[in-house]
């Protein structure tokens, strides 16, 4: 009786038991041709907002109640976790566009591409490591430059519009 094509034979199961397969993660790599730096911009704005909230968070007084100290610690931990997650999201979004969308012809036309990506990734790491609002704003500025460059490769002019987010800031969009 034939096995279904998707079932594992005894040898395959034994091999997997001794050497378990590693999970593999990847962008679709079809390539679908659908790229947009919008998510990177939103993530950078989130980093800015979390640093704003951290800066506005009043530290508990020396004689604060334990529940007030706990509330402060919880808020600080949540703001920090969200900031770090979104800084990493910036890096991921920029890396995917850079690695999957940009071509050698784009880089010839825009020779600043690799340096801009490198500075953006470094700025995202720096924004993750600290709580400096200036670092977060530098990250947003670089992501906006990256967005403008991206849209230029598509022959689109860009404009900046208010983000309408509590963090303030602007979004770069095709005109």
N, C-alpha and C positions, 0 to 999 in steps of 0.2 A: 504494500500500500504506500503510495507516494506521500511524502511530507508536504505540508503547505510550504510555499517558497520562503515564508518569513520565519519559520520555526528554526531554532538552533539545534544542531545535532549534539550528541554526547561529547564529541571532541571539542566542539566550539564552547560548550558550557563549561567543560573542565578547564580549557584555556582561560576563559573569562574569570573562573573562580581563582585561578593561580595568578593571573595578570589582569585585574579588572580594567575594562576600557575606561579611558579618561573622557570626561565630557568635553565637547568641542563647542566653542562659541564663535559666532561670526556674524558680520553684517550680511545682508542677503547676497551681495556680490553677483547679482544677475547680469549686469547692473540695471537697475530699474530706471535710472536717469532722473529720478525725483530727489533732488537735493535742495535744501533751503536752510540758511543759517538762523532762521527764526527761533528755533528751540535753544540755540546757543545764547542768543540775546536774552531770552526770557530767563534762562538759567543764570546769566550774569546779573540781570536785574534782581533776581532772588538773592544772590550773594550780597549785593548791595543792601537789600532790605534787611537781611539777617544781621549784617554788621550794624545797620542803623538800630535795630531792636536791641542788640547786645549792648551798644553804646548807651541806649536810653534806659537800660534795665538797672533800677536802683539796687545797689548792694545792701544786704540787710545790716542793720546797726549791730554794734557789738553785743547789745543786750536783747537782740531779736529773739522771738519765740522759735522753738525748733521747727514748727510748721512753716514759719515765714522763711527760715533758712532753706528748708526742703523745697518750698515753692520756687525760691530763687534758683536753687540748683537744678530743678527740673526744667525751668524755662531756659536757663543758660544751656543746658545739655541739648534741649530740643532745637534751639536756634543754631547751635553749633553743628549739630548733626545735619540739619537741613542745608546750612551753608556749605558744609563739606560735600554733601551729596550733589548739590547743584554746581559746585566748582568742578567736580569730576564729570558732571554731565557736559559742561562747557568743553572740557578736554575731549570727551568722547565725540561730541558732535563735530568739533573742528577737525579732529583726526579722521573721521569718516569722510567728511567732505574733501579734505586735503588728500587722503589716500585713495579714495574711490572716484572722485569727480575730477580733480585737477589733472591735467595732462602735461606732457613736456611742452606742448605748444603754448599752453596757458602760462607756464613758467617763463618761457622765452618772452612772451608779451608782457608779463608782469614779474620781473626778476626779483621783486621784494617778497614774493609769495612765501618761500621757505623761511626767511627771517621773521616775517610776520607770524607765521604759524608757530615757530619756535618761541617767540616772545609771548604769544598768547598762552601757550601751554605752560610756560614758566610762570606767567602772571596768575594763572589758575591755581597752580601749586602754591604759590605764595599766599594767595587769598584763602586757600584751605588751611594753611598753617597758622594764620593769625586772625585778628579781628579788626584790622586796620580798615577803616572806611576808605581811606585814600587808595589802598591796594585793591579794594573791590571796585572802586571807580576807574582805576587804571585798567583792570580786567575788562570792564564794560567798554571802555574806549577802544581797546584792542579788538574786542569782538565786533564792535561797530565798524572798525577799519576792515576787518576780515569780511564782514557782510558786504561792505561797499565793493571790495575787490571781487568777491564772488559774483555779484550782480554785474560788474563790469565784464567779466568773462562771458556772460550771456548777452552782452551788448545792451544791457538795460541801464538806464540812468536811475539814480536813487534819490530818495528824499528822506528826511528825518521827520518822524511824527512823534508827538508826545506818547509815552508808553501808557499813560493813564493808570499806572500802577502807583501804589503808595510809596515806592522807592523813588518815584520821579523818573528822570532819564528819558531817553528817546529810543525809538526803534528805527533801524534802517530798513526801508522797504523799496521795492522797485517802483519807479514813477510811472 
